[in-house]
Amino acid sequence: MIKIAVLGSCVSRDSFHSKIISDYKNYYSCVLHQNQMSMISLAAKPISFDNKLIDNLSPFDTKHFRTELDKSFFKEMRKNQPNYLIIDFYGDLYYGIQEIGGSYITNKKWLWQRTSLYGRLEKRDAFQIFGRNQERFYPLWKEGVKTLFSFLEKELPNCKVIVNKARFIDVYLDKNDGQLKSLSESKKINYLNVDVYNKWWDVLDKHLINNYNVKTLEYDMSKYYAVEDHIWGLLYVHYNTEFYQDFTRKLLGIILNDTLDENSKLKVLIENKIG
C-alpha cells in the first residue's frame, strides 16, 4: 500500500477523508498529517511544556498544538516511512508565525489561547510574510524549507515530495438561490484579499519548484467554488467536490507514472544482468 504524509492544510488532507473521497483507501493510506504548520515552526527548536496545560481543546487540536511545540514531525516521518509527502503553504500564509522565546509556532492564537498553557508561553513578535515583514519572514521560511529537504535527503531519500498548488478562491455557491457570488463580499466569513494571498502562495510554491526536486498538483482554480455545505463549513479553501476528485486523479497519475518508471528501470537492470 502506498503511504502518504501531509504537511499542510485541508486542501491536501481532505481528499484522504472517506466523506469526501469514499474509496481513497483502495489506493493509498494517509499515515501522517501535520496540520497547517509553518515551515518556520517546523524547523524551529522544540519548546518545553506541561502537557496537562494543553486543555480545552478537541483531541485533534490537542495533538496539533503539542506537535507545534515538540516539533515531532521529523520523528513521525522516520517512524511512518511514507512514499510521498504532500505539502501546501496555507498555514504560512493564513496564520504566519508567533515567536516564542528563541523558537516559533504557527500563529493560531485564536485556538491556542483557549488553553491554560498559551498564557504562560514567552510570547514575542507575531508576523506574516506581507509588507515590511517580508524581509524577516521569507529568509526564515526558506531556511525552514532547506531544513525539511536536508532531512528528507538524509533520512528518507525515497520519499517523493509533491507541492499542492491549490489556492484561495473568492467564489461561493449560495445555497438559497443557487447563484455564484463573491465570498469576500458576502459577510458570511471574515474578509480576505484573495489576490494578495494567492500572489504570495505563488512565490512560496515557485521557490520549491525552482530549487528542489518536487512534483506538483496543478489545477485550473476557476473551475472550483466554495460551498456552504462543506463538512468543515464555508471558507476560501473549502471547495466543491470536483476539486477533490481532480486532486485524486492527479495524485493517482503521479503514482502510476512513478510506478511505470520504476518498473521500466528494474526491467533494464534485470535484462542487463541476464545479458
Sequence and secondary structure as in RCSB ss.txt:
>XXXX:A:sequence
MIKIAVLGSCVSRDSFHSKIISDYKNYYSCVLHQNQMSMISLAAKPISFDNKLIDNLSPFDTKHFRTELDKSFFK
EMRKNQPNYLIIDFYGDLYYGIQEIGGSYITNKKWLWQRTSLYGRLEKRDAFQIFGRNQERFYPLWKEGVKTLFS
FLEKELPNCKVIVNKARFIDVYLDKNDGQLKSLSESKKINYLNVDVYNKWWDVLDKHLINNYNVKTLEYDMSKYY
AVEDHIWGLLYVHYNTEFYQDFTRKLLGIILNDTLDENSKLKVLIENKIG
>XXXX:A:secstr
 EEEEEEE HHHHGGGSTTTSTTGGGTEEEEEEEET  HHHHTS      GGG  SS HHHHHHHHHHHH  HHH
HHHHH  SEEEE  HHHHHT EEEETTEEEE  HHHHTTSTTGGGS EEEEE SSGGGHHHHHHHHHHHHHHHHH
HHHHH TT EEEEE      EEE TTT  EEESTTSSSS    HHHHHHHHHHHHHHHHHHS EEEE   GGG  
EETT TT S TT B HHHHHHHHHHHHHHHHHHHHHHHHHHHHHHHHHH 
